[in-house]
């Protein structure tokens, strides 16, 4: 322990501050999402049972699939704002799908 550069062993260092930054972001996002939860749930339930044109079974049109998987306008807006805020832009791309329906690239 004597070889540690920090004179105050046992305190929060940069690693701890990163944890708290992530925690505060998560809490703020959860609070914002909770405020629109009822509307999101109602819109998603309303879309159940309706046929969805995906543009094909084996070679679907990913823009149609992305639209079908995100039926709630408030949720769509929330996700778009968060991604823009943290510096990401997403685009659905035919043949270049990662992380489900979206490709992410840093801007």
C-alpha positions in Angstrom: 0.0 0.0 0.0 2.9 2.4 0.5 3.7 2.3 -3.2 0.3 3.9 -4.1 0.6 7.5 -5.4 -2.5 8.6 -3.6 -1.7 9.7 0.0 -5.3 8.9 1.1 -5.9 5.2 0.6 -9.5 4.1 0.7 -11.0 7.2 -0.8 -12.8 7.6 -4.1 -10.4 8.1 -7.0 -11.1 8.6 -10.8 -12.5 5.1 -11.1 -15.0 5.9 -8.4 -16.0 9.2 -10.0 -16.6 7.4 -13.3 -19.0 5.0 -11.5 -20.9 7.9 -10.0 -21.1 9.8 -13.3 -22.6 6.7 -14.9 -25.0 6.2 -12.0 -26.3 9.8 -12.1 -26.8 9.6 -15.9 -28.7 6.3 -15.5 -30.9 7.8 -12.7 -31.6 10.9 -14.8 -32.5 8.8 -17.9 -34.7 6.5 -15.8 -36.6 9.5 -14.3 -37.1 11.0 -17.8 -38.3 7.7 -19.2 -40.6 7.1 -16.3 -42.4 10.4 -17.0 -43.4 9.1 -20.5 -43.8 5.4 -19.6 -47.6 5.3 -19.7 -47.8 6.8 -23.2 -45.0 4.5 -24.5 -46.7 1.4 -23.1 -50.1 2.4 -24.5 -48.7 3.0 -28.0 -46.8 -0.3 -28.0 -49.9 -2.3 -26.9 -52.0 -0.5 -29.6 -49.6 -1.9 -32.2 -49.9 -5.5 -31.2 -51.7 -7.9 -33.5 -51.3 -5.7 -36.6 -49.6 -7.1 -39.7 -46.2 -5.6 -40.4 -44.7 -5.3 -43.9 -41.0 -6.0 -43.4 -40.2 -6.1 -47.1 -39.4 -9.8 -47.1 -38.7 -12.7 -44.8 -35.2 -13.7 -45.7 -34.1 -10.3 -46.9 -36.1 -7.7 -45.0 -36.0 -4.0 -45.6 -34.3 -2.9 -42.4 -35.8 0.6 -42.4 -39.3 -1.0 -42.4 -38.2 -3.4 -39.6 -36.7 -0.5 -37.6 -40.0 1.5 -37.9 -42.0 -1.5 -36.8 -39.8 -2.2 -33.8 -40.0 1.5 -32.6 -43.8 2.2 -32.8 -43.9 4.7 -30.0 -43.2 8.3 -31.0 -42.3 9.4 -27.4 -39.8 6.5 -27.1 -38.4 7.2 -30.5 -37.9 10.8 -29.7 -36.3 10.0 -26.3 -33.8 7.6 -27.9 -32.9 10.0 -30.6 -32.3 12.8 -28.1 -30.1 10.7 -25.9 -28.1 9.4 -28.8 -27.6 12.9 -30.2 -26.7 14.2 -26.7 -23.9 11.7 -26.2 -22.6 12.2 -29.7 -23.9 9.2 -31.7 -25.9 9.0 -34.8 -27.6 5.9 -35.9 -28.7 4.7 -39.3 -30.4 1.5 -40.3 -28.4 -0.1 -43.1 -29.2 -3.0 -45.4 -26.5 -5.7 -44.9 -24.6 -3.7 -42.2 -26.7 -4.5 -39.1 -25.0 -4.6 -35.7 -26.5 -4.3 -32.3 -30.0 -5.5 -33.5 -31.4 -3.0 -35.9 -29.0 -0.1 -35.8 -25.4 0.6 -36.7 -23.7 3.2 -34.5 -20.9 5.5 -35.5 -19.3 8.2 -33.5 -19.8 11.7 -34.9 
